[in-house]
Amino acid sequence: MNTCSLSEFMQTLTPWLSSDYLKKASLDNKGHLILLFTDGIQNVYNIDDCTEPQLKEILDNLKKKGIQVED
């Protein structure tokens, strides 16, 4: 699991914001953001300065980019 700030997460995620790279995104029951990449790699992020509404906004933005989001 990677612990980071929201700005660090967004910098890390920016190059991969495409359904060519990201297969699915979801939140677990602890509020961790889980990203599944098309190559089968799964990364779990604990964004330590982010509220639940901000996390849901991230998921909404991923969905708008054509990435499957699991509620």
Buried (B, 14 or more C-beta within 10 A) or exposed (E): EEEBEBEBBBEBBEEBBEEEBBBBBBBEEEEBBBBBEEEEEEBEBBBEEBEEEEBEEBBEBBEEEEBEBEE
